[in-house]
């Protein structure tokens, strides 16, 4: 890791920590704040996973071998960033959307129980025979019934995520449809183990491309949180928010 790259990684890590610590210092978090805090926590953890792989790659072959996995993690980061943007894009709806995100946990838990318990394998059998099932299952069902109306389509089915539509529509709603399409086309084969990626690897397989993409997602998302939550960050972290993607890329070998 060259000197400029090491400084960049340390600065991005510091930015993530400062933003998350800003939430920890608050006495209480409303629905929108709690939702974006959790989503940004995921982005920060994913950023670290990318850098574990980048720093563990000692040469071009090792870097190429993990590029597809980095692309999949970058896709998770983009997903979380778009969800944050959707929660915050209309301030008057931020609390309601934050609560929609939080309450969807009950839908996920209920659907997991409903779909998994009928399966026939030793692990599921132990779950069905658990002494805690009699207590937990009614509670899971009750919470699901309490919130399911928020996520019901016109035909009565429950949508497959907390927000309406799909991720492309979410990106369009926050003015990031072109960015989303560019990302999807660039990394789709790597994410889904397509033939192009299994033969050639991720289209952005260099350290520069992977790190610049991760840094851009972190910086853009952190800027939204700093503004929404009025978080204090250091001058070094503020510089990351103000850096352009090309400046970030130029710091990476």
C-alpha positions as CSV (number, residue, x, y, z in Angstrom):
1,X,0.0,0.0,0.0
2,X,1.6,3.3,-1.1
3,X,1.6,6.3,1.1
4,X,-1.2,8.2,-0.7
5,X,-3.4,5.1,-0.7
6,X,-2.7,4.5,3.0
7,X,-3.7,8.0,3.9
8,X,-6.9,7.7,1.8
9,X,-7.9,4.5,3.5
10,X,-7.3,5.9,7.0
11,X,-9.3,9.0,6.1
12,X,-12.3,7.0,4.8
13,X,-12.2,4.8,7.8
14,X,-12.1,7.9,10.1
15,X,-15.1,9.4,8.3
16,X,-17.1,6.2,8.8
17,X,-16.3,6.1,12.5
18,X,-17.0,9.8,13.0
19,X,-20.4,9.6,11.4
20,X,-21.4,6.5,13.4
21,X,-20.1,8.0,16.6
22,X,-22.2,11.0,15.9
23,X,-25.3,8.8,16.2
24,X,-24.0,7.1,19.3
25,X,-23.7,10.5,21.0
26,X,-27.4,11.3,20.5
27,X,-29.7,10.7,23.4
28,X,-32.4,9.2,21.3
29,X,-32.9,8.3,17.6
30,X,-36.2,8.8,15.8
31,X,-37.3,6.4,13.1
32,X,-35.5,8.1,10.2
33,X,-32.3,8.5,12.2
34,X,-32.3,4.9,13.5
35,X,-33.0,3.5,10.0
36,X,-30.2,5.5,8.3
37,X,-27.8,4.7,11.1
38,X,-28.3,1.0,10.6
39,X,-28.0,1.3,6.9
40,X,-24.8,3.4,7.1
41,X,-23.4,0.8,9.6
42,X,-23.9,-1.8,6.8
43,X,-22.1,0.4,4.3
44,X,-19.2,0.9,6.7
45,X,-18.9,-2.8,7.4
46,X,-19.0,-3.5,3.7
47,X,-16.3,-0.9,3.0
48,X,-14.1,-2.7,5.5
49,X,-14.8,-6.1,3.9
50,X,-13.7,-4.6,0.5
51,X,-10.5,-3.3,2.0
52,X,-9.7,-6.6,3.8
53,X,-9.7,-8.2,0.3
54,X,-7.8,-5.4,-1.4
55,X,-5.1,-5.3,1.3
56,X,-4.8,-9.1,1.3
57,X,-4.2,-9.2,-2.5
58,X,-0.5,-9.3,-3.0
59,X,-0.5,-9.2,-6.8
60,X,-2.6,-8.8,-9.9
61,X,-3.7,-12.4,-9.9
62,X,-4.9,-12.3,-6.3
63,X,-6.7,-9.0,-6.9
64,X,-8.4,-10.4,-10.1
65,X,-9.5,-13.5,-8.2
66,X,-11.4,-11.4,-5.6
67,X,-12.7,-8.7,-7.9
68,X,-16.0,-10.4,-8.4
69,X,-16.6,-10.7,-4.7
70,X,-15.7,-7.0,-4.3
71,X,-18.3,-6.2,-6.9
72,X,-20.9,-8.1,-5.0
73,X,-20.1,-6.1,-1.8
74,X,-20.1,-2.8,-3.7
75,X,-23.6,-3.7,-4.9
76,X,-24.7,-4.1,-1.3
77,X,-23.2,-0.7,-0.5
78,X,-25.1,0.9,-3.4
79,X,-28.4,-0.7,-2.3
80,X,-28.0,0.7,1.3
81,X,-27.0,4.1,0.0
82,X,-30.1,4.3,-2.3
83,X,-32.3,3.3,0.6
84,X,-30.9,6.1,2.8
85,X,-31.4,8.6,-0.1
86,X,-35.0,7.5,-0.4
87,X,-35.7,7.9,3.3
88,X,-34.2,11.4,3.3
89,X,-35.2,12.8,-0.2
90,X,-38.5,14.2,1.0
91,X,-37.9,15.6,4.6
92,X,-41.6,15.7,5.4
93,X,-41.8,11.9,4.8
94,X,-38.5,10.9,6.3
95,X,-39.9,9.7,9.7
96,X,-42.7,7.7,8.0
97,X,-40.2,6.1,5.6
98,X,-37.8,5.4,8.4
99,X,-40.5,3.6,10.3
100,X,-41.4,1.6,7.1
101,X,-37.8,0.4,7.0
102,X,-37.7,-0.6,10.6
103,X,-41.1,-2.3,10.7
104,X,-40.3,-4.4,7.7
105,X,-38.2,-6.5,10.0
106,X,-41.4,-8.1,11.2
107,X,-42.4,-9.1,7.6
108,X,-38.9,-10.6,7.0
109,X,-39.0,-12.6,10.2
110,X,-42.5,-13.9,9.6
111,X,-41.8,-14.9,6.0
112,X,-38.6,-16.6,7.1
113,X,-40.5,-18.7,9.7
114,X,-43.4,-19.4,7.3
115,X,-41.1,-20.6,4.4
116,X,-38.4,-22.4,6.5
117,X,-40.4,-24.4,9.1
118,X,-42.1,-26.7,6.5
119,X,-38.8,-27.8,5.1
120,X,-37.6,-31.3,5.8
121,X,-34.0,-31.3,7.1
122,X,-32.3,-31.9,10.5
123,X,-31.7,-28.2,11.2
124,X,-35.4,-27.2,10.6
125,X,-36.5,-30.2,12.6
126,X,-34.6,-28.9,15.6
127,X,-36.2,-25.5,15.1
128,X,-39.7,-27.1,15.0
129,X,-39.0,-29.0,18.2
130,X,-37.6,-26.0,20.1
131,X,-39.1,-25.3,23.4
132,X,-39.1,-21.6,22.5
133,X,-41.3,-22.0,19.4
134,X,-44.6,-22.0,21.3
135,X,-43.7,-18.6,22.8
136,X,-42.0,-17.0,19.9
137,X,-44.2,-18.0,16.9
138,X,-47.4,-16.2,18.1
139,X,-45.4,-13.1,18.8
140,X,-43.8,-13.2,15.4
141,X,-47.3,-13.6,13.8
142,X,-48.8,-10.8,15.9
143,X,-46.1,-8.3,14.9
144,X,-46.5,-9.3,11.3
145,X,-50.3,-8.8,11.4
146,X,-49.7,-5.4,13.0
147,X,-47.6,-4.0,10.2
148,X,-48.4,-6.0,7.1
149,X,-51.0,-3.5,5.8
150,X,-48.2,-1.0,5.2
151,X,-46.7,-3.3,2.6
152,X,-49.7,-4.8,0.9
153,X,-50.2,-4.5,-2.9
154,X,-53.6,-3.8,-4.4
155,X,-54.1,-7.5,-5.0
156,X,-53.4,-8.3,-1.4
157,X,-49.8,-9.7,-1.7
158,X,-46.9,-8.4,0.4
159,X,-44.2,-6.6,-1.5
160,X,-40.7,-8.1,-1.5
161,X,-39.0,-5.1,0.1
162,X,-40.0,-2.2,2.4
163,X,-40.2,0.4,-0.3
164,X,-42.6,0.5,-3.3
165,X,-41.3,-0.7,-6.7
166,X,-37.8,-2.0,-7.3
167,X,-34.4,-0.7,-6.8
168,X,-34.2,1.0,-10.2
169,X,-37.4,2.9,-9.4
170,X,-36.0,3.8,-6.0
171,X,-32.9,5.2,-7.8
172,X,-35.1,7.2,-10.2
173,X,-37.1,8.6,-7.2
174,X,-33.8,10.0,-5.8
175,X,-32.4,11.2,-9.0
176,X,-29.8,8.5,-9.3
177,X,-31.2,6.2,-12.1
178,X,-28.3,6.8,-14.5
179,X,-25.7,6.1,-11.7
180,X,-27.7,2.9,-10.8
181,X,-27.8,1.7,-14.4
182,X,-24.1,2.3,-15.0
183,X,-23.3,0.4,-11.8
184,X,-25.6,-2.5,-12.6
185,X,-24.3,-2.9,-16.2
186,X,-20.7,-2.7,-15.0
187,X,-21.1,-5.3,-12.2
188,X,-24.1,-7.4,-13.0
189,X,-22.3,-10.3,-14.4
190,X,-19.9,-10.4,-11.4
191,X,-22.8,-10.3,-8.9
192,X,-24.8,-13.0,-10.6
193,X,-21.8,-15.3,-11.6
194,X,-22.5,-14.6,-15.3
195,X,-20.4,-16.1,-18.1
196,X,-18.6,-12.9,-18.8
197,X,-17.5,-12.5,-15.2
198,X,-16.5,-16.2,-14.7
199,X,-14.3,-15.9,-17.8
200,X,-12.9,-12.4,-17.5
201,X,-13.6,-11.3,-13.9
202,X,-15.3,-8.0,-12.9
203,X,-15.3,-5.3,-15.5
204,X,-13.8,-3.0,-12.9
205,X,-11.1,-5.4,-11.5
206,X,-8.3,-2.9,-10.7
207,X,-7.6,-1.7,-7.2
208,X,-8.2,1.9,-8.4
209,X,-11.7,1.2,-9.8
210,X,-12.9,-0.9,-6.8
211,X,-11.6,1.5,-4.1
212,X,-12.8,4.6,-5.9
213,X,-16.3,3.1,-6.2
214,X,-16.4,2.2,-2.5
215,X,-15.0,5.6,-1.5
216,X,-17.6,7.4,-3.6
217,X,-20.5,5.5,-2.0
218,X,-19.1,6.2,1.5
219,X,-18.6,9.9,0.8
220,X,-21.9,10.6,-0.9
221,X,-23.9,8.7,1.8
222,X,-22.0,10.3,4.7
223,X,-22.7,13.7,3.2
224,X,-26.4,13.0,3.4
225,X,-26.2,11.9,7.0
226,X,-24.0,14.8,8.1
227,X,-26.5,17.2,6.6
228,X,-29.6,15.5,7.9
229,X,-28.3,14.9,11.5
230,X,-26.2,18.0,11.8
231,X,-23.2,15.8,12.7
232,X,-19.8,17.3,13.6
233,X,-16.9,15.9,11.6
234,X,-13.2,16.7,11.5
235,X,-11.6,18.7,8.7
236,X,-10.0,15.6,7.4
237,X,-13.3,13.9,7.1
238,X,-14.9,17.0,5.5
239,X,-12.2,16.9,2.9
240,X,-13.3,13.4,1.9
241,X,-16.8,14.6,1.4
242,X,-15.6,17.4,-0.8
243,X,-13.2,15.2,-2.9
244,X,-14.3,14.3,-6.4
245,X,-14.4,10.7,-7.6
246,X,-11.4,11.4,-9.8
247,X,-9.4,12.8,-6.9
248,X,-10.2,9.7,-4.9
249,X,-9.2,7.5,-7.8
250,X,-5.9,9.3,-8.2
251,X,-4.9,8.4,-4.7
252,X,-5.2,4.7,-5.4
253,X,-2.3,2.8,-7.0
